[in-house]
């Protein structure tokens, strides 16, 4: 069975220890690294890529939202789960728009942690039950944007780079030169992107999709 690598950043040692115990009892093959602030975690991910990163929002030096944003900018493939006491709309919105894949509330961590991790490992997003109704209301006026954000969240960093370049109207050859890969590789990336975006890979459907959603794409932080 493949080993899962998890990094935890929280400035409360007792909570970190409890979370580590919970993870080790819930998953058989797991490696866990612990950090007491966001800056330590960011230094770590420069040389290592944990599959899952769990961060508290309130941390010294670099908080959890800053960590989410910087990891997205660094184009690291880790999936970030925000773990917090906050149950308000603004924090929920900021977490997902800064690149988080999961949002857990500390009150119910033990009940939902496994479901959350399994969900984000599948490339989906997860909201804690305590904020799920709030989240539905949050995105009800912006449903298209949230749905596109979820779809984009399922792309790998290479696929995301390719999508960005396609949106700039570059040819497969030009994209291949920029990514230092073959044209065939770019075509494969485009095909996988179409599949994840539920598009027909033929008839310029990807370009049409980008044209239809350009305003939304430009406003999503993961796409910037």
Secondary structure, 3 states (H helix, E strand, C coil): CCCEEEEEECCCHHHHHHHHHHHHHHCCCEEEEEECCHHHHHHHCCCCCCCEEEEECCCCCCCHHHHHHHHHHCCCCCEEEEEECCCCHHHHHHHHHCCCCEEEEHHHHHHHHHHHHHHHHCCCCEECHHHHHHHHHHHHCCHHHHHHHHHHHCCCHHHHHHHHHHHCCCCHHHHHHHHCCCHHHHHHHHHHHHHHCCCCCCCCHHHHHHHHHHHHHHHCHHHC
